């Protein structure tokens, strides 16, 4: 075994992801970590989502002026459902006649994969950056479609409406309560008991729902104490970290918002941190 492959040997990491969980677990185990997997959210299958179908019908019903694409995976999921419903051609026709704004390279790749072209891509890959650009463009009287991912963005959408836009929200991959709450409670118990060295998060809903379920489990304050102390909290990016940062919890984040970068960050940060705390 190489030195790199053993960097996390003897350390345990809890992850809450549902999407791409196997990739994440495999990458951590390759570096020697033990992994406790407890999904804190449950994804609604896109093609079965009545809310997404209603949003799709609303987009097709009349021309749209502006399409806001938040995530590549969300956009691809939406299009996959549209193909299954036999509506992809009509949906793409509306998109092709509209201005398209994307949040970062993954969203850009998904849009271009469907033969579309964006007029602007957020260099910061943040919602705040996108919102500033959109407001500067002027939104009065425009019909705007916003592809969300996982959870509503009431402040973002509310700001668009306050600026005069008629907004259609399309939310692929809605997050619901996890199908197995007991494994989440077990993860919380392990974290509070000092049997886990780090918690790693790849989505804001998963981070927020861990805290919600800790409250339901009666161990909310204990979990917060652990997250402020010995337990390392690692997040793939600032959007994911937001529910923790709002509570003043310390988090570490990689420079690039990628799963591989998060694994490298854990391998770099966790061994030294754990050694200091023991």
N, C-alpha and C positions, 0 to 999 in steps of 0.2 A: 504494500500500500504506500503511495506517495505521501509526502508531507501535506500537500494540499488536500488530499483525500481524507486525511485524519484530523483536520483542523477542529472539527466539532465533535470529535470522539468524547464520549462521557457527558455530553450536554444534551438537554432535552428542549425541544421547541414545540410550542403549541400553535397550530394554524387553524383558522376559522373559515377558510375559503371553501366554496363549492366548485366554482368554475376553475378549471386547470389545476385542481388540487393534486392530481396524480403527478403532474409535471413538477410541481413545487416539492412534493414529498420526495420524489426520486432525486431531485437535485440536492436536497438537504442530506439525504441518506448517503449520497455519494461522498459527501464531506464528513461523514461519520456520525451525524446527529441521529438521535432518537426523536421520533416525531409523534405527537399526539394530535390526531385530526378530529375536530369537532365542528362541523359546519354550523354556523349560527344563522344562516339564512337558507331559504328554499326558493329556487327559481321556478317561476311559472313557465311551462312550455309555451314558446312564442305562438305557435300555430293554434293553440287552444285559448289564447288570450282574447276575450271578447272586447276588452277596452282597446287593445291594439287594432283589432279589426275595425272598430268604430272610428278610430283615428284615421286609419287608412281610407275608409270610405269617405270621410270628411275631406281629406286631401284631394281625392280623385273628383269629388263633387264639383269643385270650382278651382280656377287657377290660383296658384300661390306665387307670391312675389319673392320670398326668401326662404331657404331651407338651411337650418342650423343643425349640423351633425356633430354630436358630442364625442362619440366613440366609434372606432372601426368595427368592433365586435357587435355593438348594438345595431349599427346600420346594416351589417351583413345579416344579422338575425331578423331584422325587419324585412329585408328583401327576401330572405329565405321563406318567411311566412307568406309574403305577397305572392311568391311563385307558387306556393302550395295552394293558395286561394284562387289562383288564376288571375291575379290583379297586378302582377309585376309590370307588364307593359304599360298599363294605364298610370301606375304610380311613377314609373320612370319618365313617362311623357310629361307629367307635371313637374318633376324635378328638373328635367332638361330645359324647360321654359322659365325656370326660376334662377335667381342668384343663389349660389351655394357657398356657405361659410363653414369651415371645419376646425375642430380643435386638435391640431397636431398631425403628425405623419401617419399614424395608424388610421385615423378617420379619413385622411386624404387618400390613402391607399385603397380603402374600401369604396370610396366614392368613385375613384378612377377605375376601379375594377368593374364598375357597372357602366363604364363609358361616359361618365359625367366629368366635369371640370369645375374646380372650386375657384371663386374669385379671391378668396383670402383664407389663410391658415394661421391660426394663433401661434406666434413664435414662442410664447411662454407656456403653451399647452394648458391654460387655466380658464376657468369660467369667467373670472374677473376680466381677463384680457379680452375675451370674446364679447362680453357685455359692453365694455368700453367702446370697442370697434362698432358694434351694432348701433349703439345709441348715437355715436358720432355720424353714422350714415343717414340718420333720420328714418323713423319708423311710422310716422303718422299715416294712417289709412292702409298700411300694408298688411297683407295676409301672410303670416309667418308660421312655418312648421318647425318645431323643435323636437329633434330626436333625443330623448333622455336615455338614461341607462341605469336601471336598477331602482332608482328612487326619485321622487319628485324633486324639483328645484323651485320651490315657491318664490324665493326672493329673485332668482334669475328671471323666471317667467313673469312675475309680477312687475319687474322693472320694464320688461318689453311692453307689457300692456299699459303701464303708466305712460310710456312713450308714444302710445297711440296705436300699437299693433293689435291685430286680431290673431291670437295665437292658438294653434292646434298643437297639443302635446301628444307625442307618440312615444310610448315607454315600453320598449322591448325589455324582456328579462326583469319583470317586477320581482322584488324580493318579498317573501312571506316568512312567517314563522317556520323555524326548522322542523323537519319531520321527526327528528329524534332529539328532544330537549334534554333527555337524561345524559347524553354524552357531553353536552355543553356544560351541564351542572358538574359533571366529573372533571372537566377541564378547569372550571373555576375552582373547584376544591383543590386540585393539584397546584394551581397557580398560587392560591392563598397559602397552601401548606409548604411552599418552597420546593416543590418537586419538579417544577418547570423553570428553566433558565431564561426563556424568552417567549414572547408572543409575537407572531408575525401576521400582519394584516395586508390584504391586497384589495380591499374595497371598503369604502366608508360605511355602507349598510352593515357589513359584517362586524366592523368595529363597534358601531353604535348598538347593534343588537346584542353583542356580548355583554355590554354594560346593562342593557335593559333586562337581560335574563339573569344577570348577577343580582339585580335588585329583586327580581321575582324569587330568586333562590335564597334571598336573605343574607347575601354576602357581598353586597355592593361596596360598602365602605371598606371591608377587608381587601377586596380586589383592588380598589383604588390605592390603598396603602401599599400593596405589593407592587403595583405598577409605578408608584412613586419611589420605590426602594430598589430592592435587588433585581426585580424582574425587568429585563430589557424589552422595550416595546419598539418594534421595527415596522415601518410602514413603507409601502412601495412608492408613495408620493404624497404631496400636500393635500390633495382632495381626500385620500384615504385617511390621512392623519387628522383631519379637521375635527371629528368628534372627540378625539383624545386631547388635542391641543386646546379646544374650547374649555376643557376641564383643568387645564394647567398641567397635564401629564407630560412628562418628558418622553420624547420620541426621537428615533434616528431614522433618516431617510437617505437612500442612495441619490447620487447626482442625476442619474438617468432613471426615469420612471419605468423600469423594466423588471420582470421577475428575476432574470439572471443577475441583475445588479443588486437586487435585494438579497439574494443568496450570498453573493460575494461580500456584501456589507455585514451580514450576520457572521460570516466566517472571519472577518477582520475585527469586528467589535466584541463579539461575545466571549471568546476565550480569555482575553485580558480582563474584561470586566468581571467575569465570573471568578477569576483568580484573585482579584482585589477584594471581592466581597466574602471570600471564604476564610 
